[in-house]
Structures are given as structure tokens and as C-alpha cells.
Amino acid sequence: MLASQIEGLKINDEITQIELLSGYPGDDSKEVIDFKWYRSRYKSVMYLPALFFKMLWIRLVNCPDIVHIHQPLIGFFARLAFIGVPSVYHFHSFWYDEKVSHSDGSRSNKLLCRLKGYIEKSVLNSMKKFIVLSEFSKNKLQNVVKNTSIDIIPGCLDLNNWPLLPMSNNDGVFSFISVRRLDPRMGLDILLEGFAEFTKQIPCRLTIVGTGREEKKLHLLSSQLGLEKSVAFKGRLTDAELKEELSRHHCMVIPTKSIEGFGMTVIEAFATGLPILATKSGALVEFCKYAEVFYAVEEAEPKMIEDGLKWAVQNFSDRAVLRKKCRNVASFFDMHEISRQYMGIYKELKC
């Protein structure tokens, strides 16, 4: 999503320079960029010191007009390095909630989560301007941070770079795909359990794209459920590889358990012509208004997912018609229109 935002800003003549500071997974072969990106590998010894000193250097040499913060830990150092520079915080979800969702419950983990919560709260309370992705996120933020300005700007894509590729894999077998970070809250274990029961009735395929802390556990679960022949794990893909992979499937599955602030995968699926089966987790429920191409079950529970998969096979089989409808919905999230909303906020901050 951050990459889409930057791409949208690059096409605006009023933006003269964009510089990104962040951590990254460390897989350079998956990164294709044409802007200045100062980065350090997550959890490396120099991760935070390197980024902080780069912030100080940018502050002294380039003196940016706007600082756009996306994460509380980076934001903590950015508020120190860019004192006096107008800033906006892009709230996706609470960092503390995410860390608690995959904590092992140990005392050290609880203490670490509390520390992260303290850092997050201090950063949020220092900000006066926020951008959120959904009404769900706005409501969550308003319960914690008072007397602030909050604008809703949804995720976006440059649809020119996400064309409808020719449909492939037309062998008559219905195929699902799930593009997720392999973390506990994403519900992929529940998806595998529901899929295992469903494939006993109707032969289907499932592809899982992504990496994360649950990767080994999910591979093992898939094997235990006897899904070696019907479930494929693809790991992390480039954008080009992902677009090609999406063209091979009938339906995207998003089985989130909790903390879904928007769902960028939803927009990517719509752009490539894929309808969606999801849970009513967080902001995902806000896509239910696109009922012809979006179906949601109440929660990430194996039987509900199994029933949802059955519904999708029965109702999402006409790929030719659905592709056009999905693309229609994707047009509401086109980068060229949404990037103008960012410019409006930047101009407001500079005044």
C-alpha cells in the first residue's frame, strides 16, 4: 500500500522529491523502486540507529516540507529528528494490538508489548493530523486520541499497472488464492481446516502467497490435514509474479481473525478480476456493499469458512462476467484520484 501511495504522489507535478525511510525484509530481489529509499533490515543491530541518523541528515540537508509517518516506532524517532516540520500520522492499526495478537504470553513478551504500547501512545498523542484507511480505523483511533483531525483515504492502486491479464488455468477445477502475511491473526490455519473439510465434497485447489512467522506451522498443518496435493505455498512474490498468479484463480480468500484496518489485498484482487470471500473482520465488512463480487462470513471459524467456500464455488464460477464487475469496483480506488486527497492534506499542513 505504501508503494501505491508513493507512486500516486510521484505523478503530481507539485511534489519535487520523495524519500522513504523504513525497515525491510531484506530480500532485494523482490524490490523494484525508482525513488530514494533509505532502509535497514528489520531486527538488524543497526536498524534503528541507521534510520535515525539518516533522518537527522535529511533534516539538515534537505529540510523536508512534510513528514508522513506510518509506524509508531519510526514515528517516535521522526518526531525527534524532524522537530518543527509539519507531520501527519497514517494510522493502519494499533501496533500494540498486533504485537499482542501473536505474543506467546510469556512475561518478557508482555513487558515488551507494554513498552511498545507506551511508545505508540506517546507518538499518537503528539500528533494533531491523522489519515486512516477506513471508518473502522477512524472509530478505533477516536476512542484513544481526542481532539484531532482524522481524514479517511482508502488504499489505492494504479490500475494502469494492474491490467486484466488473460485468464489462465482453465482446467475446470475451481481454485482459491489467499495473499497474506503468514501471521496468527490472518486466519490461514482456520482456512486450511475449513478447506480440508470442503475438498472432501468438491475437489478444489488453494494457493497461499506470503511469508511470516507462521510459515512452518502452516506447512505442517497442511501436511497433517492431507492437503499436499491441493494446497500450494508460493512464498513472497514480486508484483509481476503476483499479477500472473492471480490470473490463474477464481476467488481470493481473506480469512482474517482480527485487526483488519483496510485490506489492500481486496483492491489487488478486484483490479485483477477476482471476487472475494472474506470474514467480517474490522474494515472488511465495509466492502460488503459490493455484494456481487464480495461475500463475507461472520468470523474465522472452520465451519463458516467451509460454508463460505461452498457459496463461492456456486456463485463465483462465471469468471468472464465477474472480471468486469470486479474491475468496475476497483475503479473507485484508482490511484490518480486518491492521490489528490493526499495533496490536499499536505497543503493544509503547510499553511
Secondary structure, 3 states (H helix, E strand, C coil): CHHHHHHHHHCCCCCCCCEEEEEECCCHHHCCCCCEEEEEECCCCCHHHHHHHHHHHHHHHCCCCCEEECCHHHHHHHHHHCCCCCEEEEECCCHHHHHHHCCCCCHHHHHHHHHHHHHHHHHHHHCCEEEECCHHHHHHHHCCCCCCEEEECCCCECHHHCCCCCCCCCCCCCEEEEECCCCHHHCHHHHHHHHHHHCCCCCCEEEEECCCCCHHHHHHHHHHCCCCCCEEEEECCCHHHHHHHHCCCCEEEECCCCCCCCCHHHHHHHHCCCCEEEECCHHHHHHHHCCCCEEEECCCCHHHHHHHHHHHHHHCCCHHHHHHHHHHHHHHHEHHHHHHHHHHHHHHHHC
